[in-house]
Amino acid sequence: MTRNRENLLILTLTLVSFVLGTTEYVIVGVLKEIESYMKVSLAAAGMLVSGFAIAYAVGTPFAVAFLAKISRRSSILIGFGIVLALNLLTVFSTTFYSLMAIRIVSAVACGLTISLSISIVSDAVNRERRGEAIAWILGGFSIANVLGVPLGTFIGQHLSWSMTFVVTACIGIVPLMFMFRILPRQTTTIAGSFSDQMSLFIKPRIWLACLIPVLGNSCIFVVFTYITPLLSETMGVPVRWISAILLIYGACSILSNWIGAKIAKGEFLPKLKRLFVIQAILFLGMSFAVSNLWIGLAFLFLIGCLSSSMSAASQLYLFDVSGAIAPGSKAFASTLLPVAANVGIALGSGVGGIAVNMGGVQWVPPVAVILAFLAFVITQICQRSIQLNSDEATTTVEAA
């Protein structure tokens, strides 16, 4: 594949991830509209976020393993096509349960599509460009936060919440057309049986490593899920400002990717521990300043600057652990971070819903403090585990 064709493939899959990210995240910008239209509580509407994340986390590994014998080109085209079709079908969602069903199936299709995107591009481009290519694809989700969520929120507030998803589907037609042209036709299937692929998830060290992105994402999404009511009801932000604030928050999340790249260099676990401490301090400050418009916004934007900063280091750690304990499931390991991240999203939105029901939306930031502290504790345990393994290895060598 020529360099120009590689660039076009990377651009196409970045646009795909932008559509996937918008499909997943834009729901937070229209929760109030869905609450009013469906005549459900805000906490119930928030279940659309946690339901999507749970389905993503549970369904993605099975979908990838189940379709292992089908060419990745066909699988990714089918998966992305399902996402676009279901976005269009939201127009006919007149009940909360029908919308939840659409979100659940969309989640599995999104997880399948992004996992195969990473797998395809890592094989198609030159080896030295793999990191760059994967970073661009994952960056599509940050771009979705910057452009997709504010645009979708604006459409939902001025037209209807369902039109948000229709517009997202229309945008997705562009990368879908490019995918037919640019995706390699000779895409190998994933080696190994279904049981070989799934064996990765029975290893205790994998579960411990996955807890870092689970808790790291949960502390962010416990706030992000309820960011619209937090802004309007607690901070007193006028509705006409919310889209602009979400745009600024999204821009901050792009900066967080750059910060994450710095954290991922060298010894990253100690840096992750410091990151979670800083996040806990910011959430604590927001808890006290949530009723003050400008100070509350300042804390919110600082939180946005660190929102995705643990992803790169978490991915490296997950690859290190999976490569050490289950080399046969290397290709399947690309699902680890998305799965763990969406478990974290589900945990954050679910716990946030409990907090909203029990004490109101102002209790969301204090819950985030607890989750960030737990992320620090798990990272400390993982670092201590590495030190113990290193000591054990040294002892073994000396004995030999």
Secondary structure, 3 states (H helix, E strand, C coil): CCHHHHHHHHHHHHHHHHHHHHHHHHHHHHHHHHHHHHCCCHHHHHHHHHHHHHHHHHHHHHHHHHCCCCCHHHHHHHHHHHHHHHHHHHHHCCCHHHHHHHHHHHHHHHHHHHHHHHHHHHHHCCHHHHHHHHHHHHHHHHHHHHHHHHHHHHHHHHCCHHHHHHHHHHHHHHHHHHHHHHCCCCCCCCCCCHHHHHHHHHCHHHHHHHHHHHHHHHHHHHHHCCHHHHHHHHCCCCHHHHHHHHHHHHHHHHHHHHHHHHHCCCCHHHHHHHHHHHHHHHHHHHHHHCCCHHHHHHHHHHHHHCCCCCHHHHHHHHHHHHHHHCHHHCHHHHHHHHHHHHHHHHHHHHHHHHHHHHHCHHHHHHHHHHHHHHHHHHHHHHHHHHHHHHHHHHHHHHHC
